[in-house]
């Protein structure tokens, strides 16, 4: 019983963090209206929620409570079917800062921190609350190779292990 309580406490203290790693800062001057819509995963550090999925995308729409509806979708090639998860997101601080908390499981939130976004809102580098979560997103399923290299380089400079990044183009 003690180990179960310790595990639960540990999860609540560290597993539900929404802040980015201490040396990483979300973008400022963020405009949610320009960010809404569909984004495709061009690359990511694999995680247990998406393990094995390909053709992953996320669609963001406004919620009536001021939050964001999140629809994540990915193809499971082993089961030959789409896997979907619906969640909700809210700004951690100010809506002009690209730092959100997102939940797919009741009261448990994870960090969604946009640390790079091109001025046309076509490409984004998103990280979680630690350096095990990273996504490179594009408005289209592919991204120009020079732009992809730039975003990978930014991830490396931020301390992410580029060897762990898997690519989908």
N, C-alpha and C positions, 0 to 999 in steps of 0.2 A: 504494500500500500504506500509506503514512504517513497519508493522509487517511482511509482505512478504519479504521486503528488509533485515530486521533484521534476519529472519529465514535463508535466503539465505547466508547472511554474516556469520552467526553462522556455517552453514554447511560447507562453504568454509574454515573457520578458524579451525574448530575442527573436522568436519566429514571427511575431506580428509587428515588427518594427516597420514604420513607413518612411523613416528618414533615410536619405542616401548615406553611403559611407562618408565618414567625417571629412575626407579630403576631396569630395565631389560636390559640385553645386549645380542645382537645376537652373535652367535658363530663366531669364527675366524677360519682360515685355511679351509674355505669352498671350496668344489670342485663341481662345478655345473655339470660337466660331470657325476659324480657319483650319483647326486641327480635326474637327468632327469629320466623320465619313470613314471610308475603308482604308486600312493600311495593311500591307503584305510583309510578312517576315522574309527578309532576304538572308538574314543570318541570325544566329542566337547562340548563347551558351545553353546547352541542353539542360532541361530541368525535369523533375518528376511529373509535372502536369502535362508536358508536351512530348515526353520521351517517345521517339519513334514516329511522331507526326510529321507530315510534309504538307506543303501547300497551305501553311497556316496564315490566317489573317485575323484582323480585329476590326470590328465596326463600332464606332463611337457615335452615340446620338444623345441629345439632351433629354434629361428627365424633368418632370414637372416640379420636383423638390429642389431644383438647382444643381443636382448631381448629373452624372453621366451614366448612360446605359452602355455596358460593354458586352459585345457578342464576340467571343473568340471561337474560331472554327479551324479545324485541321483534319487532314486526310490520314486515316489509319490504314496503311497498306497491308498490314497483316489481316485485319478484319474486313478489309475492303468496304469501309464505310466512313462517313464523316463523323467527327466527334465535335460537340459544341458545348460551350459553357457560357452562361449568362451571369453577368455580375453588375456591380454598381461602383462608381467612383466619385470621390469628392476631393476638392482642393484641401491640401493640408493647411495652408496659410492663406495666401492672397491669390485670387484667380489670375493675376498677372505673372505668377511664378509657376513654372512647369513641374510642380510637385503635387502628386495626387496620392490618395490612398484608395486601393481597389479591393473589393471583397467578392469572392465567389462562394464563400462558406459562412453565411450568417454574420456574426459579429466580428469575425477575424479579417483583418485588413493587412495588405502588403503594400509596399512602396512602389510607385510608378513615377520615376523621376526622369524627365526629359533633359538630357545634358547637352544635346546638340540638335539643332533644327535649322535647316536651310531657310533662307528668307522667303522662299516661295512655298514653304510647307510641303515639300515633296519627299524629303528624307529626314529621318529622325534616329537618334541614338538614345535608347531608353535603358535605364538600369533600375535594379531593385534596391533593397536596403543593405545588401552586401554584394561582394564581387563575384557571387555565383549566379547572378541574374543579369543578363544583358540581351538586348534585342536591337538589331539594325532593321529599320522599317522603311518602306518605300510605298508611294501611292500606286505603283505598278509592281507586278510580280518580279521584275528584274530592276537592276540599278546599274548605271554605267560603272565599269570596272575601276576607273580612276576615283570616282566618288566613294565606292565601296572601300577601296584601299585607304582613302582619307579617313573614313569612319572607323575602320579597324585600327588605324594608327592612333586615332584619338582615344580609342578604348585601351590600347596598350599604354599610352602616356598616362592614362588615369589609373593604371595598375591592374587592369584585367588581363587574364592569361589568354593571349590570342590563340594558343594551341588548342584551347577548349571550344573555340568558336566553330560552329558547323555552318556551312553555306548551302543555300538552296537555289543557286542559279548557275 
